[in-house]
Amino acid sequence: MSRATEYNHCRLVTGVLAFAVAWCVSYGDTNRSAPSATRDTLSRDTVLFNVTKEIAKARQSLQAVTVKLNQAEVRLIQIAKNIQKRPEHRGFLEHKLVHLDFNGAPPRMSYLLELVPFLRSWGATGFLIEYVDMFPFTGNLQFLTSQEAYRSVTKTVSITTLVSRFHCILISESGLVPRVINMANASKITQKSLGTSREEILQFQSACSSYGLIVIPLVQTFGHLEYALRHPRLAHLRETARYTNVLCPNKEGSVPLIKEIIDQVADLHPHSQWLHVGGDEVYNLKTCESCKMDVRNKSAIFLHHMLPVLRHVSNRNLSAIIWDDMMRDWELPQLSLMKGLVEPMLWGYKPTLQGYFSQAMLERYVVVFPRVWLASAFKGAHKPFADFVPIRDRLDNNLKYLELAASLPKETKVMGIALTLN
């Protein structure tokens, strides 16, 4: 029997017993005054004897219940002591960020503006925004900006483009009510281009500020650079000629390109305290010919590229955040080179977090990084062909992060968690 069941059982026994005693006394009183022939035959002594007998039984039962209640109280005290010994859930001390990844199907800015108060009321404290080619780049980087990027023009697009991008769903002018495209009748649809101008990005930040929300831009600086490296004029900077995802760290133009991207994005976020530099899943690192000839290992080459980037962010008086997966196996001497330059964001999307963060890794992080971030997923993080979000998995994933936060030493400050769109 569980403690809760036993405690409830004791309460039930006490209640039934009290009822029995009341009934017994009432029965005795009724017998003394009952006019029926049967009760008239009972002598006063018999009634008193029966009442005394029932009271004696009640006393015995009360004593037994008192013992059980005392035992239950001792157990409850012990449970309370055990709870006090457990580490408290620290929560995500400061920030709960919603990650907006504009790869694929970015929403209109009008839609995002309507989301701001809702997300604030649900507990969000800010946004982590990955603009990629939806950012309105200027000057030498203007060619990176998508034709559907954030600008205020009207254009005509073919239905096939819309279907491939939005899976046959358009967003109405309010940005909130979906309507299905009539495939039989629609051949061309005129709509305002997705996204906003530079002024509208500032307007979004202003709206966030009015609700007490922060905005952290995310600039990919090593991997996930398809939006840039797909362009022929940047093809020479690819790590592998046939793939557009990873920048070659040994090419002379790589770091200058990243610095210029950072500068343009940071300039348009003058009130941001942090800038996320990406840095995750650099899978085909050290595969180009020049990198193959490099005698340094992958972690050393990663640092060769990333340290100048982090120093550039620091020189702009911004705190850098980085995805942590590429450095989970690093030893302390390598990790220490990033000390004071970056705050790692630990990410993993499995419900149990199994296989992501070893105890040895966490111990190394604690030595080097006084501040860390966590990242779960509110959508995606499942098989590519999944039609629905497995809510139980997403909930379990976030609960495990609470446990992880509680397990870290108090000297390590958990800055918050990003709910990512993976």
C-alpha positions as a Markdown table, in Angstrom:
| # | Residue | x | y | z |
|---|---|---|---|---|
| 1 | Met | 0.0 | 0.0 | 0.0 |
| 2 | Ser | 1.4 | 3.4 | -1.0 |
| 3 | Arg | 1.8 | 6.2 | 1.6 |
| 4 | Ala | -0.9 | 8.2 | 0.1 |
| 5 | Thr | -3.3 | 5.2 | -0.1 |
| 6 | Glu | -2.5 | 4.3 | 3.5 |
| 7 | Tyr | -3.1 | 7.9 | 4.7 |
| 8 | Asn | -6.4 | 8.1 | 2.9 |
| 9 | His | -7.3 | 4.7 | 4.3 |
| 10 | Cys | -6.7 | 6.0 | 7.9 |
| 11 | Arg | -8.9 | 9.0 | 7.2 |
| 12 | Leu | -11.6 | 6.7 | 5.9 |
| 13 | Val | -11.3 | 4.4 | 9.0 |
| 14 | Thr | -11.6 | 7.4 | 11.4 |
| 15 | Gly | -14.6 | 8.8 | 9.7 |
| 16 | Val | -16.5 | 5.4 | 9.6 |
| 17 | Leu | -15.6 | 4.8 | 13.3 |
| 18 | Ala | -16.9 | 8.2 | 14.3 |
| 19 | Phe | -20.1 | 7.5 | 12.5 |
| 20 | Ala | -20.3 | 4.1 | 14.3 |
| 21 | Val | -19.8 | 5.7 | 17.7 |
| 22 | Ala | -22.5 | 8.3 | 17.0 |
| 23 | Trp | -24.9 | 5.6 | 15.8 |
| 24 | Cys | -24.2 | 3.5 | 18.9 |
| 25 | Val | -24.9 | 6.3 | 21.4 |
| 26 | Ser | -28.0 | 7.2 | 19.4 |
| 27 | Tyr | -29.1 | 3.6 | 19.5 |
| 28 | Gly | -28.8 | 3.5 | 23.3 |
| 29 | Asp | -30.7 | 6.7 | 23.8 |
| 30 | Thr | -33.4 | 5.5 | 21.4 |
| 31 | Asn | -33.7 | 2.2 | 23.3 |
| 32 | Arg | -34.4 | 4.1 | 26.6 |
| 33 | Ser | -37.3 | 6.0 | 25.2 |
| 34 | Ala | -38.7 | 3.7 | 22.4 |
| 35 | Pro | -42.4 | 2.9 | 22.8 |
| 36 | Ser | -42.2 | -0.3 | 20.9 |
| 37 | Ala | -43.1 | -3.6 | 22.8 |
| 38 | Thr | -39.7 | -5.1 | 22.0 |
| 39 | Arg | -37.7 | -2.2 | 23.5 |
| 40 | Asp | -40.0 | -2.0 | 26.5 |
| 41 | Thr | -39.0 | -5.5 | 27.4 |
| 42 | Leu | -35.3 | -4.4 | 27.7 |
| 43 | Ser | -34.4 | -3.4 | 31.2 |
| 44 | Arg | -32.4 | -0.2 | 31.8 |
| 45 | Asp | -29.4 | -2.3 | 32.9 |
| 46 | Thr | -29.4 | -4.2 | 29.6 |
| 47 | Val | -29.4 | -1.0 | 27.6 |
| 48 | Leu | -26.6 | 0.4 | 29.7 |
| 49 | Phe | -24.6 | -2.8 | 29.4 |
| 50 | Asn | -25.0 | -2.8 | 25.6 |
| 51 | Val | -23.9 | 0.8 | 25.3 |
| 52 | Thr | -20.9 | 0.3 | 27.6 |
| 53 | Lys | -19.9 | -2.7 | 25.5 |
| 54 | Glu | -20.1 | -0.7 | 22.2 |
| 55 | Ile | -18.2 | 2.2 | 23.7 |
| 56 | Ala | -15.4 | -0.2 | 24.8 |
| 57 | Lys | -15.2 | -1.6 | 21.3 |
| 58 | Ala | -15.1 | 2.0 | 20.0 |
| 59 | Arg | -12.2 | 2.8 | 22.4 |
| 60 | Gln | -10.3 | -0.2 | 21.1 |
| 61 | Ser | -10.9 | 0.8 | 17.5 |
| 62 | Leu | -9.9 | 4.4 | 18.3 |
| 63 | Gln | -6.7 | 3.3 | 19.8 |
| 64 | Ala | -5.9 | 1.2 | 16.7 |
| 65 | Val | -6.6 | 4.1 | 14.5 |
| 66 | Thr | -4.5 | 6.5 | 16.6 |
| 67 | Val | -1.6 | 4.1 | 16.2 |
| 68 | Lys | -2.1 | 4.1 | 12.4 |
| 69 | Leu | -2.4 | 7.9 | 12.3 |
| 70 | Asn | 0.8 | 8.2 | 14.4 |
| 71 | Gln | 2.6 | 5.9 | 12.0 |
| 72 | Ala | 1.3 | 7.8 | 9.0 |
| 73 | Glu | 2.5 | 11.1 | 10.6 |
| 74 | Val | 6.0 | 9.6 | 11.0 |
| 75 | Arg | 6.0 | 8.6 | 7.4 |
| 76 | Leu | 4.8 | 12.0 | 6.2 |
| 77 | Ile | 7.6 | 13.7 | 8.2 |
| 78 | Gln | 10.1 | 11.4 | 6.7 |
| 79 | Ile | 8.7 | 12.1 | 3.2 |
| 80 | Ala | 9.0 | 15.9 | 3.9 |
| 81 | Lys | 12.6 | 15.4 | 5.0 |
| 82 | Asn | 13.5 | 13.5 | 1.8 |
| 83 | Ile | 11.9 | 16.2 | -0.4 |
| 84 | Gln | 14.0 | 18.8 | 1.4 |
| 85 | Lys | 17.1 | 16.8 | 0.6 |
| 86 | Arg | 16.4 | 16.7 | -3.1 |
| 87 | Pro | 17.9 | 19.4 | -5.3 |
| 88 | Glu | 15.4 | 22.1 | -6.0 |
| 89 | His | 14.3 | 22.6 | -9.6 |
| 90 | Arg | 16.0 | 25.8 | -10.5 |
| 91 | Gly | 13.8 | 26.4 | -13.5 |
| 92 | Phe | 15.1 | 28.3 | -16.5 |
| 93 | Leu | 16.2 | 31.2 | -14.4 |
| 94 | Glu | 15.9 | 34.2 | -16.7 |
| 95 | His | 14.8 | 33.4 | -20.3 |
| 96 | Lys | 12.4 | 31.3 | -22.2 |
| 97 | Leu | 13.2 | 32.0 | -25.9 |
| 98 | Val | 11.1 | 31.0 | -28.9 |
| 99 | His | 13.3 | 30.1 | -31.8 |
| 100 | Leu | 12.1 | 31.4 | -35.2 |
| 101 | Asp | 13.9 | 29.7 | -38.0 |
| 102 | Phe | 13.1 | 31.4 | -41.3 |
| 103 | Asn | 14.5 | 28.5 | -43.4 |
| 104 | Gly | 11.6 | 27.0 | -45.4 |
| 105 | Ala | 8.4 | 28.9 | -44.7 |
| 106 | Pro | 8.9 | 32.2 | -42.9 |
| 107 | Pro | 5.8 | 34.0 | -41.7 |
| 108 | Arg | 4.8 | 37.5 | -42.5 |
| 109 | Met | 5.9 | 40.2 | -40.1 |
| 110 | Ser | 2.2 | 41.1 | -39.6 |
| 111 | Tyr | 1.7 | 37.6 | -38.3 |
| 112 | Leu | 4.7 | 37.8 | -36.0 |
| 113 | Leu | 3.5 | 41.1 | -34.5 |
| 114 | Glu | 0.2 | 39.4 | -33.6 |
| 115 | Leu | 2.1 | 36.5 | -32.0 |
| 116 | Val | 4.1 | 38.8 | -29.6 |
| 117 | Pro | 1.4 | 39.4 | -26.9 |
| 118 | Phe | 0.3 | 35.7 | -27.1 |
| 119 | Leu | 3.7 | 34.3 | -26.5 |
| 120 | Arg | 4.4 | 36.8 | -23.8 |
| 121 | Ser | 1.2 | 35.8 | -22.0 |
| 122 | Trp | 2.3 | 32.1 | -22.3 |
| 123 | Gly | 5.5 | 32.8 | -20.5 |
| 124 | Ala | 8.0 | 33.6 | -23.2 |
| 125 | Thr | 10.7 | 36.2 | -22.5 |
| 126 | Gly | 12.1 | 36.6 | -25.9 |
| 127 | Phe | 12.9 | 35.4 | -29.4 |
| 128 | Leu | 15.9 | 33.7 | -31.0 |
| 129 | Ile | 15.6 | 34.7 | -34.7 |
| 130 | Glu | 17.5 | 32.9 | -37.5 |
| 131 | Tyr | 16.9 | 35.2 | -40.5 |
| 132 | Val | 19.1 | 33.4 | -43.1 |
| 133 | Asp | 18.3 | 34.9 | -46.5 |
| 134 | Met | 15.1 | 36.6 | -45.3 |
| 135 | Phe | 17.3 | 39.3 | -43.8 |
| 136 | Pro | 17.4 | 42.5 | -46.0 |
| 137 | Phe | 21.2 | 42.6 | -46.6 |
| 138 | Thr | 22.7 | 45.7 | -48.2 |
| 139 | Gly | 25.8 | 46.6 | -50.1 |
| 140 | Asn | 28.2 | 43.8 | -51.0 |
| 141 | Leu | 25.9 | 41.3 | -49.4 |
| 142 | Gln | 22.6 | 42.3 | -51.1 |
| 143 | Phe | 22.8 | 39.2 | -53.4 |
| 144 | Leu | 22.3 | 37.0 | -50.3 |
| 145 | Thr | 18.8 | 38.4 | -49.8 |
| 146 | Ser | 16.1 | 36.1 | -51.1 |
| 147 | Gln | 13.5 | 37.4 | -53.7 |
| 148 | Glu | 10.9 | 36.7 | -51.0 |
| 149 | Ala | 12.8 | 38.5 | -48.3 |
| 150 | Tyr | 11.6 | 41.1 | -45.9 |
| 151 | Arg | 10.6 | 44.0 | -48.1 |
| 152 | Ser | 7.4 | 45.9 | -49.0 |
| 153 | Val | 6.6 | 45.2 | -52.6 |
| 154 | Thr | 3.8 | 43.4 | -54.4 |
| 155 | Lys | 4.6 | 40.7 | -56.9 |
| 156 | Thr | 3.0 | 37.8 | -58.7 |
| 157 | Val | 4.1 | 34.3 | -58.0 |
| 158 | Ser | 3.1 | 31.1 | -59.6 |
| 159 | Ile | 0.8 | 28.6 | -57.8 |
| 160 | Thr | 3.5 | 25.9 | -58.0 |
| 161 | Thr | 5.9 | 28.1 | -56.0 |
| 162 | Leu | 3.4 | 28.7 | -53.3 |
| 163 | Val | 2.4 | 25.0 | -53.1 |
| 164 | Ser | 6.0 | 23.9 | -52.8 |
| 165 | Arg | 6.7 | 26.5 | -50.1 |
| 166 | Phe | 3.4 | 26.4 | -48.1 |
| 167 | His | 2.0 | 23.0 | -48.8 |
| 168 | Cys | -1.2 | 24.4 | -50.4 |
| 169 | Ile | -1.9 | 26.8 | -47.5 |
| 170 | Leu | -1.9 | 30.6 | -47.7 |
| 171 | Ile | -2.1 | 33.0 | -44.8 |
| 172 | Ser | -4.9 | 35.6 | -45.0 |
| 173 | Glu | -4.2 | 39.3 | -44.9 |
| 174 | Ser | -4.5 | 39.2 | -41.1 |
| 175 | Gly | -1.7 | 36.7 | -41.0 |
| 176 | Leu | -3.7 | 34.4 | -38.7 |
| 177 | Val | -6.5 | 32.7 | -40.6 |
| 178 | Pro | -5.4 | 30.0 | -43.0 |
| 179 | Arg | -7.3 | 29.3 | -46.2 |
| 180 | Val | -6.8 | 26.4 | -48.6 |
| 181 | Ile | -5.9 | 27.2 | -52.2 |
| 182 | Asn | -8.4 | 26.1 | -54.8 |
| 183 | Met | -6.1 | 24.1 | -57.1 |
| 184 | Ala | -8.7 | 23.8 | -59.8 |
| 185 | Asn | -9.2 | 27.5 | -60.4 |
| 186 | Ala | -5.9 | 29.1 | -59.3 |
| 187 | Ser | -3.2 | 29.4 | -61.8 |
| 188 | Lys | -1.6 | 32.6 | -60.5 |
| 189 | Ile | -1.9 | 34.4 | -57.2 |
| 190 | Thr | -0.9 | 37.9 | -56.4 |
| 191 | Gln | 0.2 | 38.6 | -52.8 |
| 192 | Lys | 2.4 | 40.9 | -50.9 |
| 193 | Ser | 5.9 | 39.4 | -50.6 |
| 194 | Leu | 6.8 | 37.7 | -47.4 |
| 195 | Gly | 8.7 | 39.5 | -44.8 |
| 196 | Thr | 9.4 | 43.1 | -44.1 |
| 197 | Ser | 11.7 | 46.0 | -44.7 |
| 198 | Arg | 14.5 | 47.0 | -42.4 |
| 199 | Glu | 12.1 | 49.4 | -40.8 |
| 200 | Glu | 9.6 | 46.6 | -40.1 |
| 201 | Ile | 12.4 | 44.5 | -38.4 |
| 202 | Leu | 12.9 | 47.5 | -36.1 |
| 203 | Gln | 9.2 | 47.7 | -35.6 |
| 204 | Phe | 9.1 | 44.1 | -34.5 |
| 205 | Gln | 11.9 | 44.7 | -32.0 |
| 206 | Ser | 10.0 | 47.7 | -30.7 |
| 207 | Ala | 6.9 | 45.6 | -30.2 |
| 208 | Cys | 8.9 | 43.0 | -28.3 |
| 209 | Ser | 10.4 | 45.6 | -26.1 |
| 210 | Ser | 7.0 | 47.0 | -25.2 |
| 211 | Tyr | 6.0 | 43.5 | -23.9 |
| 212 | Gly | 9.3 | 43.0 | -22.1 |
| 213 | Leu | 10.7 | 40.5 | -24.7 |
| 214 | Ile | 14.3 | 40.4 | -25.8 |
| 215 | Val | 15.4 | 39.6 | -29.4 |
| 216 | Ile | 18.6 | 37.5 | -30.0 |
| 217 | Pro | 19.6 | 37.2 | -33.7 |
| 218 | Leu | 21.2 | 34.0 | -34.8 |
| 219 | Val | 23.8 | 34.2 | -37.5 |
| 220 | Gln | 25.2 | 30.9 | -38.9 |
| 221 | Thr | 29.0 | 31.3 | -39.0 |
| 222 | Phe | 30.3 | 27.8 | -40.0 |
| 223 | Gly | 27.7 | 25.2 | -40.9 |
| 224 | His | 24.2 | 25.6 | -42.2 |
| 225 | Leu | 25.3 | 28.3 | -44.6 |
| 226 | Glu | 23.4 | 27.0 | -47.6 |
| 227 | Tyr | 21.6 | 30.3 | -48.1 |
| 228 | Ala | 25.1 | 31.9 | -48.8 |
| 229 | Leu | 27.3 | 29.2 | -50.3 |
| 230 | Arg | 24.7 | 28.2 | -52.9 |
| 231 | His | 25.6 | 31.4 | -54.8 |
| 232 | Pro | 28.2 | 30.9 | -57.5 |
| 233 | Arg | 30.3 | 33.9 | -56.3 |
| 234 | Leu | 30.8 | 32.2 | -52.9 |
| 235 | Ala | 31.2 | 28.7 | -54.2 |
| 236 | His | 35.0 | 28.9 | -53.8 |
| 237 | Leu | 34.5 | 29.2 | -50.0 |
| 238 | Arg | 32.8 | 25.8 | -49.6 |
| 239 | Glu | 34.5 | 23.1 | -47.6 |
| 240 | Thr | 33.3 | 20.6 | -50.1 |
| 241 | Ala | 32.6 | 21.7 | -53.7 |
| 242 | Arg | 29.4 | 19.7 | -54.1 |
| 243 | Tyr | 27.9 | 20.7 | -50.8 |
| 244 | Thr | 26.7 | 24.2 | -49.8 |
| 245 | Asn | 26.4 | 23.7 | -46.0 |
| 246 | Val | 29.9 | 24.3 | -44.6 |
| 247 | Leu | 32.4 | 27.1 | -45.0 |
| 248 | Cys | 36.1 | 26.2 | -45.4 |
| 249 | Pro | 37.9 | 27.6 | -42.4 |
| 250 | Asn | 41.2 | 27.9 | -44.3 |
| 251 | Lys | 40.0 | 30.1 | -47.1 |
| 252 | Glu | 41.1 | 33.7 | -46.8 |
| 253 | Gly | 37.6 | 35.1 | -47.5 |
| 254 | Ser | 35.7 | 33.0 | -45.0 |
| 255 | Val | 36.1 | 35.0 | -41.8 |
| 256 | Pro | 35.7 | 38.4 | -43.5 |
| 257 | Leu | 32.4 | 37.2 | -45.0 |
| 258 | Ile | 31.1 | 36.1 | -41.6 |
| 259 | Lys | 32.2 | 39.3 | -40.0 |
| 260 | Glu | 30.3 | 41.4 | -42.6 |
| 261 | Ile | 27.2 | 39.3 | -42.1 |
| 262 | Ile | 27.4 | 39.7 | -38.3 |
| 263 | Asp | 27.9 | 43.5 | -38.7 |
| 264 | Gln | 24.8 | 44.0 | -40.8 |
| 265 | Val | 22.6 | 41.8 | -38.6 |
| 266 | Ala | 24.0 | 43.3 | -35.4 |
| 267 | Asp | 23.6 | 46.9 | -36.7 |
| 268 | Leu | 19.9 | 46.2 | -37.2 |
| 269 | His | 19.6 | 44.9 | -33.6 |
| 270 | Pro | 21.0 | 47.8 | -31.6 |
| 271 | His | 19.4 | 46.8 | -28.3 |
| 272 | Ser | 20.3 | 43.1 | -28.4 |
| 273 | Gln | 22.7 | 41.9 | -25.6 |
| 274 | Trp | 23.5 | 38.5 | -27.2 |
| 275 | Leu | 24.2 | 37.2 | -30.7 |
| 276 | His | 24.0 | 33.5 | -31.4 |
| 277 | Val | 26.8 | 32.3 | -33.8 |
| 278 | Gly | 25.4 | 28.9 | -34.6 |
| 279 | Gly | 28.4 | 26.6 | -35.0 |
| 280 | Asp | 26.5 | 23.3 | -35.0 |
| 281 | Glu | 26.7 | 20.2 | -37.2 |
| 282 | Val | 29.8 | 21.1 | -39.1 |
| 283 | Tyr | 29.8 | 17.5 | -40.4 |
| 284 | Asn | 32.1 | 17.7 | -43.3 |
| 285 | Leu | 34.9 | 19.6 | -41.6 |
| 286 | Lys | 38.4 | 18.9 | -42.9 |
| 287 | Thr | 37.3 | 17.3 | -46.2 |
| 288 | Cys | 38.6 | 19.9 | -48.7 |
| 289 | Glu | 42.1 | 19.4 | -50.0 |
| 290 | Ser | 43.7 | 22.3 | -48.1 |
| 291 | Cys | 42.1 | 21.1 | -44.8 |
| 292 | Lys | 43.2 | 17.5 | -45.4 |
| 293 | Met | 46.8 | 18.7 | -45.6 |
| 294 | Asp | 46.3 | 20.7 | -42.3 |
| 295 | Val | 48.1 | 18.7 | -39.5 |
| 296 | Arg | 45.7 | 20.1 | -36.9 |
| 297 | Asn | 42.8 | 17.9 | -35.8 |
| 298 | Lys | 39.2 | 18.9 | -36.4 |
| 299 | Ser | 38.7 | 20.7 | -33.0 |
| 300 | Ala | 41.8 | 22.8 | -33.6 |
| 301 | Ile | 40.6 | 23.8 | -37.1 |
| 302 | Phe | 37.2 | 24.6 | -35.7 |
| 303 | Leu | 38.8 | 26.9 | -33.1 |
| 304 | His | 41.0 | 28.4 | -35.9 |
| 305 | His | 37.8 | 29.6 | -37.6 |
| 306 | Met | 35.6 | 30.3 | -34.6 |
| 307 | Leu | 37.9 | 32.3 | -32.3 |
| 308 | Pro | 38.3 | 35.3 | -34.6 |
| 309 | Val | 34.5 | 35.3 | -35.1 |
| 310 | Leu | 33.9 | 35.2 | -31.3 |
| 311 | Arg | 36.4 | 38.0 | -30.7 |
| 312 | His | 34.6 | 40.1 | -33.4 |
| 313 | Val | 31.3 | 39.6 | -31.6 |
| 314 | Ser | 32.9 | 40.5 | -28.3 |
| 315 | Asn | 34.4 | 43.6 | -29.8 |
| 316 | Arg | 30.9 | 44.7 | -30.6 |
| 317 | Asn | 30.0 | 44.5 | -26.9 |
| 318 | Leu | 27.8 | 41.5 | -27.5 |
| 319 | Ser | 27.8 | 38.2 | -25.7 |
| 320 | Ala | 28.1 | 35.2 | -28.0 |
| 321 | Ile | 26.1 | 32.1 | -27.7 |
| 322 | Ile | 27.1 | 28.9 | -29.6 |
| 323 | Trp | 25.5 | 25.5 | -30.1 |
| 324 | Asp | 27.6 | 23.0 | -28.1 |
| 325 | Asp | 27.6 | 19.8 | -30.1 |
| 326 | Met | 30.9 | 20.3 | -31.9 |
| 327 | Met | 32.8 | 20.6 | -28.6 |
| 328 | Arg | 31.3 | 18.0 | -26.4 |
| 329 | Asp | 34.3 | 15.7 | -26.6 |
| 330 | Trp | 36.9 | 18.4 | -26.2 |
| 331 | Glu | 39.3 | 18.3 | -23.3 |
| 332 | Leu | 39.8 | 21.2 | -20.9 |
| 333 | Pro | 42.8 | 22.8 | -22.7 |
| 334 | Gln | 40.8 | 23.2 | -25.9 |
| 335 | Leu | 37.6 | 24.4 | -24.2 |
| 336 | Ser | 39.6 | 26.9 | -22.1 |
| 337 | Leu | 40.5 | 28.8 | -25.3 |
| 338 | Met | 36.9 | 29.8 | -25.5 |
| 339 | Lys | 36.6 | 30.9 | -21.9 |
| 340 | Gly | 35.1 | 34.4 | -21.6 |
| 341 | Leu | 34.2 | 34.5 | -25.3 |
| 342 | Val | 31.1 | 32.5 | -25.5 |
| 343 | Glu | 28.2 | 30.9 | -23.6 |
| 344 | Pro | 27.4 | 27.4 | -24.9 |
| 345 | Met | 23.8 | 26.4 | -25.6 |
| 346 | Leu | 23.3 | 22.7 | -24.8 |
| 347 | Trp | 20.8 | 21.1 | -27.2 |
| 348 | Gly | 19.3 | 17.7 | -27.6 |
| 349 | Tyr | 15.8 | 16.8 | -28.7 |
| 350 | Lys | 15.2 | 13.2 | -27.6 |
| 351 | Pro | 12.6 | 12.8 | -24.8 |
| 352 | Thr | 15.2 | 11.3 | -22.4 |
| 353 | Leu | 18.2 | 13.4 | -23.5 |
| 354 | Gln | 20.0 | 10.0 | -23.5 |
| 355 | Gly | 23.4 | 10.1 | -25.3 |
| 356 | Tyr | 23.8 | 13.8 | -25.4 |
| 357 | Phe | 25.5 | 15.0 | -22.3 |
| 358 | Ser | 27.9 | 12.8 | -20.4 |
| 359 | Gln | 28.8 | 13.6 | -16.8 |
| 360 | Ala | 32.4 | 14.1 | -17.8 |
| 361 | Met | 31.3 | 16.7 | -20.5 |
| 362 | Leu | 29.2 | 18.6 | -18.0 |
| 363 | Glu | 32.1 | 18.6 | -15.5 |
| 364 | Arg | 34.3 | 20.2 | -18.1 |
| 365 | Tyr | 31.7 | 22.8 | -19.1 |
| 366 | Val | 31.3 | 23.8 | -15.4 |
| 367 | Val | 35.0 | 24.5 | -15.1 |
| 368 | Val | 35.1 | 26.7 | -18.3 |
| 369 | Phe | 31.7 | 28.3 | -18.7 |
| 370 | Pro | 30.1 | 30.1 | -15.8 |
| 371 | Arg | 26.9 | 30.7 | -17.9 |
| 372 | Val | 25.1 | 28.2 | -20.1 |
| 373 | Trp | 21.9 | 27.9 | -22.1 |
| 374 | Leu | 19.7 | 25.0 | -22.8 |
| 375 | Ala | 17.7 | 24.2 | -26.0 |
| 376 | Ser | 14.7 | 21.9 | -26.4 |
| 377 | Ala | 12.3 | 21.7 | -29.4 |
| 378 | Phe | 8.7 | 22.7 | -29.6 |
| 379 | Lys | 8.2 | 21.4 | -33.1 |
| 380 | Gly | 10.1 | 19.1 | -35.4 |
| 381 | Ala | 12.9 | 17.0 | -33.8 |
| 382 | His | 11.1 | 14.0 | -35.2 |
| 383 | Lys | 11.2 | 12.1 | -38.5 |
| 384 | Pro | 11.0 | 14.3 | -41.6 |
| 385 | Phe | 7.8 | 12.7 | -42.7 |
| 386 | Ala | 5.9 | 13.3 | -39.4 |
| 387 | Asp | 2.6 | 15.0 | -39.9 |
| 388 | Phe | 2.0 | 15.9 | -36.2 |
| 389 | Val | 4.0 | 17.0 | -33.3 |
| 390 | Pro | 4.4 | 14.2 | -30.7 |
| 391 | Ile | 3.4 | 16.3 | -27.7 |
| 392 | Arg | 4.4 | 13.8 | -25.1 |
| 393 | Asp | 7.9 | 13.6 | -26.5 |
| 394 | Arg | 8.2 | 17.4 | -26.5 |
| 395 | Leu | 6.9 | 17.6 | -22.9 |
| 396 | Asp | 9.3 | 14.9 | -21.7 |
| 397 | Asn | 12.2 | 16.6 | -23.4 |
| 398 | Asn | 11.5 | 19.9 | -21.5 |
| 399 | Leu | 11.0 | 18.1 | -18.2 |
| 400 | Lys | 14.4 | 16.4 | -18.6 |
| 401 | Tyr | 16.0 | 19.8 | -19.1 |
| 402 | Leu | 14.6 | 20.9 | -15.7 |
| 403 | Glu | 16.3 | 17.9 | -14.2 |
| 404 | Leu | 19.5 | 18.8 | -16.0 |
| 405 | Ala | 19.4 | 22.4 | -14.8 |
| 406 | Ala | 18.9 | 21.2 | -11.2 |
| 407 | Ser | 21.9 | 18.9 | -11.5 |
| 408 | Leu | 24.3 | 21.6 | -12.3 |
| 409 | Pro | 26.3 | 23.4 | -9.6 |
| 410 | Lys | 24.9 | 26.6 | -8.2 |
| 411 | Glu | 28.0 | 28.4 | -9.5 |
| 412 | Thr | 26.9 | 27.6 | -13.0 |
| 413 | Lys | 24.2 | 30.1 | -14.1 |
| 414 | Val | 21.6 | 28.6 | -16.3 |
| 415 | Met | 20.6 | 31.6 | -18.4 |
| 416 | Gly | 17.5 | 30.1 | -19.9 |
| 417 | Ile | 16.1 | 27.8 | -22.5 |
| 418 | Ala | 15.3 | 28.1 | -26.2 |
| 419 | Leu | 12.3 | 26.3 | -27.5 |
| 420 | Thr | 13.6 | 25.6 | -31.0 |
| 421 | Leu | 11.9 | 24.9 | -34.3 |
| 422 | Asn | 14.0 | 22.1 | -35.5 |
